[in-house]
Amino acid sequence: MERQKSKLAKNNNMSDDVRTSGVGSIPLDLIPEILKDLPVKTLARFLCVSKPWGCIIRNRDFVKFYLIKSSTHPQSLIFAFKSRRHSKHFFFSSSQRQDRNESSLSCVASYHMKCHSQPYTAITPSVHGLICYGPPSKLMVYNPSTRRSIALPNIDAHRLRMYHYLGYDPIGGDYKMLCMSRGMHARRGRGLAHKIQVLTLGNGSSWRMIEDCPPPHSPESPHICIDGVLFYGGYLDTSTRLLRKDHVVMSFDVRSEKFGIIKVPSERATRFTRMTRYNRKLALMFTGYGGFGCGYSGYIELWVLEDAARHEWRVFFGTRNFGAPTSYVMYYDPNNNSMRRVDIAGIADKKLQFWDDDSDRRTISIFPGHVENLLFL
């Protein structure tokens, strides 16, 4: 009996050596260097290797470093669609092709998830790997890399005219959600923003009132976060829905939580339909198209912010025949005024419940610049 116990103890010690040798044989300071180049799915599996590895992967500094590293890799597009028939939202993603020498390319999209489309549902652009969706009372933050969501704390949603903007502070590594209500103007025009609150994601944080009082303005939906500054559309003139002369861009520094105003040119930039980035600068985009015979012709106006303090913008124009209206993305290069088309497969013909039997689907938005993120592992 004693001999069997001794043999069993010896085998257990050998098993312990086998389990720990994979970790112990690698210097601890080299493990983050090895892990930083691995995809998120692999890192999710490595959480179970050992407690030290799990601590490294979940470490705040490692998550921040991994995000910086992944931002240098090829990025992705996030597609959001709405099924009017079934009141559903659908999310897809595809690679963001970098082949600038090719005029026509193709790629295959991957399906992520669907959610119920409730009244006043908002969907934010991809902000360093995260997107936010849902109505004011049930906001969710979704990580397409891990395909996991977290629910944000409830907020007073008695006023349905609420606007939500997701921002990221690259210095502190914090994600913040900016929320504000929009009141009703006495003459039934655009109401002013009020009850402005902010939420720092994680660590059991709750909504808190903002300390900085922004200039009186009426908020709008188009927004984007670039290098720690959140930009969104707004109006200074709230007397009527028809006036556009006071259309501005509001800025919100995610770290300091300070607001600012950027005037837009009085030309067609006042009619911008979405925001994007160009060379790490804010750009306002105005697009349109019209049918000509059997083909389609579209145009793009891109207003790039050169100096926010001086309200200086530079404008680019582009036009091209697009062909038949299938699933595709157009890339515009302002440097040489050229456009290239990338066909997207795997969306229109996708077999999904509530998807393939609805011909009345529409694209809500296409978010470029999506990167892999380790949060919510």
DRENKOLSE-298429 format. One record per atom (N, C-alpha, C, CB): residue in one letter; x, y, z. Coordinates in steps of 0.001 Angstrom, whole numbers, plus 500000, padded with zeros to 6 digits. Glycine has a CB too. Example, Ala and Ser with C-alpha at 12.3 -4.5 7.8 and 13.67 -1.06 7.14 Angstrom:
2
A513190494310507800A512300495500507800A513200496700507800A511308495527509046S512850497750507080S513670498940507140S512900500030507870S514084499402505725
This chain:
377
M500822498801500000M500000500000500000M500867501264500000M499064499998501211E501914501249500866E502796502407500919E503491502623499595E503820502246502022R503843501504498928R504507501604497622R503568502223496589R504981500212497144Q502269501863496634Q501297502427495691Q501099503922495934Q499951501692495805K501042504310497233K500887505725497556K502084506532497063K500710505913499066S503300505949497255S504505506635496817S504518506806495312S505741505878497266K504074505758494612K504044505824493136K503006506836492670K503734504429492528L501834506848493339L500785507800492976L501234509227493220L499509507515493759A501898509477494343A502406510821494646A503428511264493621A503024510861496041K504256510325493189K505269510633492180K504620511014490858K506208509440491979N503569510265490474N502862510576489226N502177511935489294N501830509492488918N501603512262490459N500955513566490616N501961514695490483N500246513655491967N503157514496491071N504192515518490951N504629515696489509N505391515161491815M504723514577488782M505092514660487379M504028515399486587M505311513268486801S502732515149486931S501645515852486243S501713517341486507S500285515306486682D502034517696487778D502170519117488105D503295519745487318D502411519308489597D504407519001487169D505532519527486403D505150519745484956D506724518589486490V504362518831484388V503954518958482992V503040520162482807V503250517680482517R502117520341483783R501166521445483647R501855522794483766R500070521332484695T502889522881484574T503510524183484820T504736524429483973T503879524306486257S505275523400483347S506517523599482614S506323524509481416S507077522271482164G505114524464480811G504874525303479636G504940526772479976G503531524983479022V504522527113481222V504555528503481655V505889528843482278V503434528784482637G506374527934483150G507588528231483884G508819528306483023G507793527223484927S508811527626481860S509987527630481001S510109528910480187S509950526444480076I509059529752480193I509094531016479463I509219532155480465I507823531191478575P510207533011480323P510318534170481225P509033534989481217P511512535060480820L508578535379482392L507293536048482517L507221537332481698L507014536353483963D508341538063481579D508312539318480845D508224539127479332D509533540122481179L508466537885478861L508359537617477425L506966537164477003L509366536570477027I506166536728477967I504839536222477631I503961537286476967I504155535701478882P503894538541477495P503087539555476801P503562539805475378P503110540856477575E504870539730475125E505380539943473775E504913538842472830E506904540011473788I504762537625473370I504280536513472557I502781536631472309I504600535176473233L502044537007473351L500592537039473260L500061538198472416L500009537116474634K500789539296472345K500258540501471697K499996540331470213K501203541636471894D500637539352469568D500464539146468135D499429538075467813D501781538777467510L498757537533468822L497781536474468596L496374537059468430L497807535465469758P495491536388467687P494117536879467530P493320536733468821P493411536130466397V492217537461468891V491400537472470104V490878536077470443V490229538440469941K490448535323469437K489905533983469702K490948533077470360K489407533343468397T492206533197469941T493265532387470560T493512532821471992T494565532487469752L493524534123472224L493740534629473579L492610534212474507L493872536151473566A491385534137473977A490263533688474803A490483532256475286A488943533785474016R491057531408474439R491365530038474848R492522530001475845R491702529183473625F493489530901475672F494660530922476550F494334531399477962F495728531806475955L493146531945478166L492755532339479518L492743531145480462L491382533003479500C492558529949479898C492471528734480710C493818528047480887C491494527769480088V494869528552480275V496176527907480397V496659527937481829V497197528580479487S496646529100482443S497080529231483831S496591530560484372S498625529119483954K496621530691485680K496201531947486304K497110533110485916K496180531797487818P498463532918485872P499323534039485443P499005534513484026P500789533630485519W498743533569483107W498423533971481745W497103534736481709W498356532744480824G496122534262482476G494846534953482523G494982536366483060G493870534178483366C495829536540484077C496059537876484635C496707538797483607C496939537789485888I497623538250482804I498288539050481779I497295539498480717I499430538258481133I496478538574480231I495543538879479140I494479539871479586I494876537596478632R494071539793480867R493040540703481373R493626542003481916R492231540019482458N494934542097481986N495566543296482534N495205544522481703N497092543124482590R494887545615482375R494452546836481697R495501547357480723R494126547910482716D496778547332481142D497838547830480259D498001546933479039D499166547928481018F497841545599479230F497962544702478090F496799544901477120F498021543245478561V495594545073477643V494422545323476784V494624546603475971V493126545429477640K495149547632476628K495408548897475936K496491548739474876K495815549978476939F497564548017475223F498653547803474272F498173546969473093F499845547118474958Y497360545957473371Y496843545097472299Y495984545909471337Y496024543922472885L495204546846471868L494361547690471029L495210548571470121L493440548554471893I496297549128470671I497198549949469850I497833549105468759I498293550602470721K498242547897469123K498867546998468160K497900546612467050K499381545748468861S496668546266467408S495693545844466404S495281546993465493S494466545261467081S495447548232465964S495099549391465128S496046549540463945S495116550668465962T497219548900464023T498172548957462912T497948547838461910T499592548892463437H497060546892462228H496765545781461338H495620546146460395H496416544520462147P495397545359459337P494244545605458457P492948545633459259P494161544526457355Q492121546620458981Q490913546831459757Q489688546304459012Q490743548314460081S488547546390459656S487328545798459121S486222546830458999S486871544645459998L485174546439458268L483951547218458144L482857546539458946L483532547377456659I482042547328459622I480873546821460325I479631547328459591I480873547268461834F478745546396459214F477506546742458520F476325546566459470F477319545870457247A475439547532459488A474208547439460274A473018547578459328A474164548534461395F472112546605459366F470928546598458517F469678546542459384F470961545407457532K468579546988458801K467297546919459484K466285546203458611K466795548322459851S465606545223459209S464499544538458554S463212545207459007S464493543003458883R462565545924458102R461339546630458477R460197545665458760R460933547601457376R460181544578458036R459081543621458193R459085542974459566R459160542548457123H460258542630460076H460350541913461348H460863542782462490H461246540717461192S461158544047462228S461665544965463263S462916544401463932S460578545234464325K463893544039463104K465151543503463594K466324544296463027K465280542020463231H467420544342463799H468691544868463318H469663543702463142H469269545939464302F470445543740462061F471414542690461767F472794543312461618F471020541909460485F473812542632462143F475182543130462080F476069542137461335F475734543387463497F476840542663460364F477816541889459606F479162542608459679F477357541698458119S480228541902459314S481544542527459195S482281541920458015S482364542355460499S483219542673457459S484070542168456382S485404542877456454S483410542371454988S486398542311455790S487717542938455774S487661544244455012S488763542001455154Q488501545167455411Q488605546470454745Q489771546399453790Q488788547642455773R489483546190452501R490523545915451528R491464547097451358R489907545551450199Q492765546795451300Q493791547827451187Q494471547839449824Q494825547636452261D493968547025448877D494594546933447557D494248548161446718D494147545646446831R495016549188446862R494711550450446196R494926550407444686R495549551543446785N495703549442444207N495991549379442775N494890548685441990N497300548667442542E493960548038442681E492877547341442014E491631548224442007E492591545989442701S490981548316440849S489788549150440737S488524548413441150S489642549652439324S488520547077441103S487352546297441477S487797545045442227S486515545924440229L487292544851443443L487673543735444289L486418543131444904L488671544183445389S486616542066445674S485490541444446365S485981540848447673S484818540358445481C485075540693448624C485369540042449887C484069539464450425C486018541034450905V484187538597451421V483038537897451984V482773538424453387V483275536362452006A481505538728453667A481119539250454971A480788538115455931A479924540195454835S480977538365457219S480642537411458277S479460537952459063S481862537152459216Y478534537065459387Y477365537455460180Y477721537453461666Y476170536502459908H477220538457462403H477502538543463830H476277538241464680H478031539912464170M475274539080464591M474129538900465473M472953539710464963M474478539305466914K471809539508465606K470630540331465362K470062540768466702K469563539561464528C469332541863466698C468680542343467905C467360542978467519C469579543347468671H466470543112468474H465165543688468197H465290545191467981H464186543386469343S464603545670466967S464614547101466655S463455547775467368S464530547343465122Q463756548464468444Q462733549162469206Q462694550632468801Q462992549022470719P461640551329469148P461577552767468817P462769553514469408P460259553387469336Y463305554416468629Y464424555268469042Y465698554473469311Y464047556052470283T465844553319468637T467072552548468767T468226553285468116T466909551159468147A469342553409468837A470530554085468327A471638553070468110A470992555196469294I472469553294467087I473631552455466824I474825553376466612I473400551520465582T475860553227467439T477035554088467322T478034553476466345T477693554307468704P478895554293465751P479989553750464944P480932552920465805P480763554882464251S481762552108465159S482763551334465877S483808552285466459S483427550282464945V483957552248467775V484917553096468481V485974552190469088V484217553973469583H487118552091468428H488223551249468895H487732549848469251H488910551891470109G486919549265468380G486510547879468536G485185547650469215G487523547176469273L484497548679469684L483213548523470356L482134549339469653L483323548942471826I480894548818469676I479754549578469181I478665549541470246I479234549008467817C477803550537470228C476695550618471174C475388550606470391C476803551897472065Y474401549885470929Y473111549825470249Y472003549705471286Y473061548637469251G470781549987470857G469623549832471717G468885551126471957G470034549252473016P467695551046472546P466939552250472919P467534552872474169P465444551918473146P467126554090474521P467733554778475671P467686553992476968P467057556084475882S466619553230477192S466476552532478475S467203551200478521S465025552310478773K467674550685477362K468308549362477326K469540549384476425K467307548292476835L470473550264476711L471672550373475894L472598549185476133L472401551685476189M473161548658475049M474110547545475101M475392547962474386M473504546254474457V476538547513474889V477820547711474215V478283546341473735V478891548385475169Y478570546253472441Y478888544980471799Y480322544994471289Y477910544691470644N481043543885471534N482398543707471030N482359542659469915N483381543281472178P482420543073468638P482364542095467541P483517541106467549P482346542811466223S484641541446468166S485781540532468204S485493539316469085S487027541262468711T484863539550470227T484525538470471142T483080538028471010T484796538891472557R482275538819470267R480844538554470075R480108538513471415R480640537226469320R480504539395472301R479848539496473598R479363540921473831R480801539061474725S478297541040474608S477705542340474911S477608542521476414S476313542478474260I477592543772476844I477294544097478233I476199545157478233I478576544593478998A475354545104479237A474278546079479379A474758547264480211A473032545431480027L474437548452479759L474796549645480516L473737549921481578L474956550862479579P474107550626482640P473117550961483666P471940551723483070P473762551788484781N470765551483483617N469571552168483124N469695553667483319N468318551648483831I469054554369482413I469041555822482481I467610556290482325I469958556454481396D467288557421482919D465940557963482834D465586558191481369D465817559280483645A464650557400480849A464302557465479428A462885557962479210A464468556103478785H462366558749480158H461028559294479967H460990560251478777H460560560010481238R462103560927478539R462224561767477346R462866560925476250R463066563067477635L462120560644475212L462619559755474172L463581560451473222L461468559179473395R463598561784473211R464562562491472369R465912562531473080R464068563933472040M466568561390473101M467848561261473775M468903560849472763M467766560242474934Y470128561347472973Y471228561073472049Y472389560477472835Y471671562369471297H472997559432472247H474080558716472901H475287558680471984H473645557290473288Y476446559017472512Y477686559038471737Y478760558288472518Y478138560505471429L479412557343471858L480470556554472489L481832557125472123L480377555070472067G482676557353473122G484008557909472894G485074557100473606G484065559357473353Y486331557322473212Y487458556586473798Y488605557538474086Y487925555450472857D489172557404475283D490335558192475703D491585557339475525D490192558674477189P492420557596474501P493590556748474265P494669556886475337P494181557072472924I494652557963476110I495659558150477153I495318557303478380I495766559641477543G494105557450478864G493690556691480031G493165555310479704G492653557442480769G492842555065478417G492290553780478023G490846553591478443G493114552685478591D490115554697478645D488731554634479108D487750554849477961D488492555672480200Y486657554061478007Y485516554292477118Y484459555047477912Y484941552939476542K483888556074477282K482852556862477945K481658557030477020K483399558240478374M480473556927477618M479237557150476892M478675558511477287M478212556018477174L478470559371476286L477896560693476511L476419560639476153L478637561786475677C475579561094477043C474128561040476828C473522562401477138C473471559936477708M472565562813476318M471869564072476558M470441564000476040M472617565236475899S469562564728476670S468184564845476218S468054566087475358S467204564896477416R467053566069474495R466774567245473676R465338567664473924R467021566960472160G465187568856474519G463860569346474850G463111569838473627G463955570448475867M461857570153473819M461023570670472734M460991572186472799M459590570092472810H461265572816471634H461262574271471554H459829574789471651H461928574750470243A459685575993472203A458356576573472392A457611576737471077A458467577914473085R458354576992469979R457708577170468671R457814575899467841R458340578352467908R457927574758468500R457964573449467852R459160573312466918R456678573212467080G460232573986467251G461473573832466499G462387572853467211G462175575190466311R463684572965466983R464656572062467611R464928572515469041R465979572014466796G464850571581469965G465074571903471363G466544571843471727G464290570968472245L466897572460472840L468275572501473297L468637571238474073L468507573733474159A469921570924474051A470428569788474820A470419570134476306A471860569399474358H470005569198477116H470031569399478561H470143568039479231H468763570165479053K470252568035480557K470458566815481345K471568565969480723K469143565995481441I472746566585480572I473886565939479924I474631565093480948I474835566990479284Q474767563794480639Q475389562846481553Q476486562064480840Q474339561887482136V477373561487481630V478461560688481086V478629559433481928V479779561500481041L479033558347481285L479249557073481952L480588556504481508L478096556081481649T481452556173482464T482714555495482171T482470553992482239T483848555932483169L482729553290481145L482446551862481088L483339551086482051L482628551342479664G482733550122482738G483488549242483618G483532549709485057G484870549100483111N483998548800485928N484234549081487353N482973549547488081N485319550136487498G481813549091487627G480575549427488322G480220550893488302G480661548983489715S480680551621487284S480419553052487205S478933553311486941S481282553697486103S478486554485487324S477096554890487112S477073556213486359S476333555011488463W475908556572485861W475747557830485147W475945559005486107W474355557902484478R476620560024485628R476826561235486426R476638562465485549R478235561239487072M476181563527486154M475970564773485418M477316565377485029M475146565780486262I477383565937483830I478616566526483338I478853567855484047I478562566720481802E480115568150484365E480441569391485072E480558570576484130E481732569228485843D481132570345482925D481297571440481968D479961571749481304D482364571087480901C479587573007481299C478329573428480680C478591573761479214C477712574658481430P478061572982478268P478343573234476846P477585574437476332P477991572014476007P478006575008475213P477250576101474585P475857575612474218P477988576640473324P474845576452474311P473485576032473954P473435575518472518P472496577200474133H472937574307472335H472863573727471004H471853572598470998H474242573224470544S471434572227469803S470538571092469612S471337569948469007S469325571472468705P471434568791469656P472286567697469166P471660566943468000P472579566726470291E472531566329467193E472110565481466081E472880564168466146E472338566192464713S472496563208465293S473020561852465395S474411561629464804S472087560940464741P474774562150463621P476090561787463061P477208562109464039P476335562521461730H478070561113464318H479176561373465239H480298560392464970H478712561276466710I481489560742465509I482673559908465355I483666560309466440I483301560054463920C484536559381466851C485572559665467839C486932559485467179C485431558743469092I487781560529467244I489097560508466625I490117561009467638I489126561370465330D491083560161467965D492182560528468867D491695561185470158D493139561465468156G490695560603470767G490229561084472056G489251562238472009G491373561479472853V488831562653470823V487854563739470688V486607563190470009V488447564941469876L485478563390470655L484196562956470115L483564564122469372L483256562437471241F483201563898468102F482550564914467285F481120564478466985F483339565161465971Y480187565426467054Y478812565127466654Y478161566387466096Y477992564573467853G477120566188465304G476453567313464667G475538568049465622G475670566844463474G475310569323465339G474427570124466172G473961571377465459G475118570494467457Y472965572037466048Y472432573295465534Y472471574336466644Y470981573113464994L472922575528466284L472883576630467237L471570577381467164L474035577581466990D470959577432465990D469669578084465793D468584577039465998D469565578742464372T467817577161467052T466803576163467368T465383576657467116T466939575739468802S465246577747466380S463923578337466215S463056577609465206S464057579760465808T463661576858464290T462885576170463271T463665574978462756T462525577120462118R462955573992462216R463598572824461650R464158573090460266R462629571682461595L463790574203459665L464150574445458277L465497575129458123L463095575271457618L465903575933459075L467156576669458939L468348575744459089L467232577791459966R469337575895458208R470549575094458274R471801575966458418R470662574222457034K471637577249458438K472806578119458436K473627577996459710K472380579549458247D473029577498460793D473752577362462052D474098575919462357D472941577939463182H474221575111461323H474656573725461493H476138573739461857H474397572876460192V476504573089462953V477881573102463439V478315571688463795V478025574037464662V479594571557464108V480137570321464671V480503570602466120V481384569805463853M479943569814467023M480281569923468431M481428568951468724M479038569628469337S482360569371469566S483468568513469978S483395568283471481S484833569137469584F483789567077471892F483800566710473312F485087565950473584F482540565851473703D485978566550474393D487218565890474759D486900564794475777D488252566912475331V487121563545475395V486703562425476232V487440562425477565V486937561104475506R488689562845477579R489485562809478822R489112563960479752R490991562869478499S489102565188479241S488824566352480086S487330566633480230S489516567573479521E486516566051479339E485068566233479319E484688567692479101E484456565726480617K485405568334478197K485130569717477804K484530569766476404K486416570562477863F483596570703476194F482913570863474909F483530572005474104F481412571117475124G483307571956472805G483734573023471913G482836573065470684G485203572834471501I482956574143469909I482168574327468686I483107574517467511I481203575538468814I482817573838466410I483570574000465162I482580574407464082I484339572678464766K482791575577463501K481905576045462440K482194575293461148K482063577562462226V481150575013460392V481316574366459094V481123575410458005V480315573183458917P481725575211456822P481572576177455732P480104576381455378P482348575713454496S479800577551454906S478414577893454587S477946577270453289S478254579385454512E478877576578452568E478453575913451347E477695574635451689E479663575602450447R477857573591450892R477077572375451067R477513571550452264R477162571543449836A478577571936452927A478994571188454115A477928571243455203A480321571736454654T477050572246455145T475978572327456132T474981571190455977T475262573658456020R475064570454454863R474124569367454601R474799568001454726R473512569524453210F475877567909455490F476584566634455583F475673565567456193F477873566787456423T475802564345455684T474958563239456107T475672562274457045T474461562494454904R476993562290457066R477721561415457978R479116561973458230R477805559981457412M479765561423459238M481129561808459567M482050560622459337M481230562308461027T483290560911458941T484298559885458766T485646560491459105T484283559310457322R486724559737458902R488063560261459166R488893560155457900R488745559501460336Y489801561111457741Y490736561103456627Y492082561549457159Y490252562021455457N493084560638457098N494408560944457645N494323561421459095N495101562006456788R493499560696459878R493311560972461307R492688562340461557R494640560880462033K491998562862460572K491289564128460716K489799563906460507K491828565178459721L489011564772461119L487573564721460925L487227565102459497L486857565643461917A486287564363458899A485815564685457552A484299564564457527A486467563749456482L483643565553456930L482196565533456741L481908565042455332L481567566942456985M480948564137455209M480662563530453913M479239563848453482M480877562010453966F479121564254452233F477812564451451617F477780563624450346F477528565969451321T476823562708450233T476745561823449074T475377561926448425T477036560371449476G475340561559447156G474092561532446412G474250560715445164G473632562935446068Y473139560328444548Y473192559559443309Y471912559802442525Y473388558042443596G471987559445441233G470829559554440365G470931558564439239G470690560961439819G469809558112438735G469798557138437656G469976557804436306G468512556346437675F470799557220435449F471036557719434103F470938556531433155F472430558437433986G469783556372432522G469612555234431626G469571553955432443G470746555175430574C470457553006432107C470519551715432811C471553551729433922C470835550590431833G472280552814434082G473340552850435083G473015553798436209G474648553243434449Y473919553871437159Y473770554743438310Y475018555592438446Y473511553929439599S474822556856438744S475944557760438917S475853558384440295S475968558846437813G476967558411440996G476970558970442334G478101559966442510G477080557868443367Y478003560776443540Y479037561755443804Y479295561849445298Y478647563122443236I480476562302445642I480903562457447029I481528563822447207I481894561346447438E481144564495448274E481845565703448705E482420565412450087E480886566967448726L483695565629450221L484396565342451464L485031566628451974L485467564233451264W484577567085453146W485109568298453753W485997567883454923W483957569259454221V487306568108454810V488283567662455798V488670568832456705V489537567070455103L488613568606458020L488956569646458982L490471569779459087L488341569336460364E490999570903458659E492438571152458698E492867571810460006E492848572024457525D492053572720460541D492402573442461766D491112573729462525D493183574774461450A490905573032463654A489664573198464412A489570574576465054A489556572124465484A490701575101465547A490681576400466214A490307577525465249A492039576685466843R490754577396463994R490459578423462987R489270578066462106R491671578654462117H488647576931462355H487486576477461575H487824576377460087H486296577434461780E489003575835459778E489442575736458392E489195574333457844E490927576098458275W488580574273456647W488228573015455994W488798572970454582W486702572832455959R489012571753454095R489431571544452708R488444570584452057R490899570986452626V488022570865450834V486979570079450194V487531569265449029V485859570986449713F487009568024448891F487331567145447769F486022566709447117F488171565903448237F486085566452445805F484924566000445058F485261564714444318F484448567086444076G484281563844444172G484477562616443406G483183562164442767G485032561512444293T483271561619441528T482081561134440813T482434559861440070T481534562208439826R481456558938440018R481699557704439291R480378557009438998R482636556777440086N480338556256437871N479208555381437584N479371554102438387N479102555074436061F478336553721439121F478431552597440034F477961551278439441F477648552889441255G477129551311438439G476588550075437890G475362549628438663G477644548979437901A475046548338438573A473835547817439196A473909547922440715A473606546367438780P472766548194441357P472749548372442815P472825547048443560P471496549115443236T474015546469443700T474235545255444467T474973545618445749T475031544204443642S475354544609446536S476063544869447783S477524545180447489S475946543665448744Y477920546407447709Y479301546796447474Y479627548035448300Y479554547055445971V480907548327448400V481405549507449105V482306550269448157V482167549119450417M482174551593448165M483032552436447345M484078553108448224M482200553491446582Y485351553030447808Y486460553702448488Y486893554891447643Y487657552723448733Y486946556045448262Y487328557277447554Y488675557756448064Y486252558388447737D489618558004447147D490949558516447471D491032559977447044D492065557670446777P490954560923447987P490984562337447630P492301562784447000P490715563161448845N493398562076447287N494695562508446770N494736562511445249N495792561614447307N494189561467444633N494189561404443168N492782561399442589N494933560170442702N491795561731443425N490400561817442985N489969560548442255N490204563035442076S490248559391442868S489896558115442266S489010557318443212S491158557316441909M488234556403442635M487347555562443425M487524554110443004M485873556006443263R487340553200443951R487395551779443636R486242551085444343R488763551158444050R485785550044443723R484611549340444221R485016547973444772R483553549185443104V484430547617445928V484635546300446519V483266545646446696V485403546399447887D483033544571445974D481777543835446105D481793543005447383D481539542930444874I480673543002448087I480552542288449364I479628541096449176I480018543227450491A480173539904449314A479379538678449227A479014538200450624A480148537576448461G477982537369450704G477602536784451974G476606537591452770G478792536576452783I476014538645452177I475016539449452883I473638539255452257I475408540941452864A473505539630450985A472203539564450326A471653538143450281A472304540118448920D472524537151450105D472075535760449976D472191534973451276D472871535065448900K472372535644452401K472516534955453680K471193534337454108K473024535920454759K471228533082454550K470037532386455012K469927532513456529K470069530897454587L469078533410456961L468880533653458387L467399533844458678L469686534882458852Q466998533491459860Q465628533756460276Q465380535257460332Q465338533110461643F464267535687459797F463860537088459729F464691537904458736F463959537712461099W465611537266458015W466477538003457095W466174537710455631W467918537677457383D466258536447455236D466154536119453820D464730536201453283D466695534746453581D463714536319454156D462346536424453663D461826537851453673D461438535554454482D462716538809453863D462331540223453907D463043540974452792D462667540853455290S462304541384451799S462890542137450685S463015543619451004S462053541953449427D462374544051452103D462394545469452459D463446545714453543D460992545936452942R464697545358453229R465807545618454149R466537546879453704R466785544403454207R467072547590454657R467828548789454302R469086548889455147R466966550048454478T470096549498454553T471360549702455263T471225550893456199T472531549920454267I471482550669457465I471466551766458426I472782552524458378I471200551242459847S473873551770458400S475188552422458412S476269551410458098S475462553090459776I477419551928457665I478629551152457446I479746551849458210I478968551014455912F480341551163459176F481363551758460017F482732551235459604F481089551461461505P483630552096459132P484987551649458800P485894551678460024P485581552522457690G487102551145459858G488128551269460888G487915550422462120G488227552661461298H487179549299461996H486974548448463163H488236547635463446H485764547514462949V488625547552464716V489830546822465131V489467545786466178V490905547790465682E490351544808466390E490136543776467390E490359544347468792E491070542576467138N489513543917469727N489547544435471070N489377543277472055N488454545507471271L490105543309473180L490076542230474159L489026542413475253L491418542099474786L488378543564475314L487425543801476393L486297542787476356L486862545213476307F485764542465477526F484640541542477738F485050540102477517F483483541891476814L486351539765477538L486751538371477452L486308537612478703L488272538258477263
